[in-house]
Amino acid sequence: MLTKDKIKFIVLAVLVVLLITVLMLVGKESPVMKYVSGFCLAAWIITMFVLNKKDK
């Protein structure tokens, strides 16, 4: 497994655990859940952008 793949897996695992934890604590329709899910989406997109960027 490549280092980039390991980083992607770790980030994904952390974000999924965060989402599930917040879902269980505050519920699906809570504004907090919506902010956390938006943060997780942004963090995943930034991670993909940074890891998949080609060096010039």
C-alpha positions as CSV (number, residue, x, y, z in Angstrom):
1,M,0.0,0.0,0.0
2,L,1.3,3.4,-0.9
3,T,1.8,6.1,1.7
4,K,-0.8,8.3,0.0
5,D,-3.3,5.5,0.2
6,K,-2.6,5.0,3.9
7,I,-3.1,8.7,4.6
8,K,-6.4,8.7,2.7
9,F,-7.6,5.7,4.7
10,I,-6.7,7.3,8.0
11,V,-8.4,10.6,7.1
12,L,-11.5,8.7,5.9
13,A,-11.6,6.6,9.1
14,V,-11.3,9.7,11.3
15,L,-14.0,11.6,9.4
16,V,-16.4,8.6,9.5
17,V,-15.9,8.2,13.3
18,L,-16.5,11.9,13.8
19,L,-19.7,11.8,11.7
20,I,-21.1,8.7,13.5
21,T,-20.2,10.2,16.9
22,V,-21.9,13.5,16.2
23,L,-24.9,11.7,14.7
24,M,-25.4,9.6,17.8
25,L,-25.0,12.6,20.1
26,V,-27.1,15.3,18.5
27,G,-29.3,13.6,15.8
28,K,-29.6,13.8,12.1
29,E,-31.6,17.0,11.8
30,S,-29.4,19.1,14.2
31,P,-27.6,22.2,12.8
32,V,-24.4,20.9,14.5
33,M,-24.6,17.7,12.4
34,K,-25.0,19.8,9.2
35,Y,-21.9,21.8,10.1
36,V,-19.9,18.7,10.9
37,S,-20.9,17.0,7.7
38,G,-19.9,20.1,5.7
39,F,-16.6,20.2,7.5
40,C,-16.0,16.5,6.8
41,L,-16.8,17.0,3.1
42,A,-14.4,20.0,2.9
43,A,-11.7,18.1,4.7
44,W,-12.0,15.2,2.4
45,I,-11.9,17.4,-0.8
46,I,-8.9,19.2,0.5
47,T,-7.1,15.9,1.4
48,M,-7.8,14.6,-2.1
49,F,-6.6,17.8,-3.7
50,V,-3.4,17.9,-1.7
51,L,-2.5,14.2,-2.1
52,N,-3.3,14.0,-5.8
53,K,-1.5,17.2,-6.7
54,K,1.2,16.5,-9.2
55,D,4.6,18.0,-8.5
56,K,6.0,20.2,-11.2
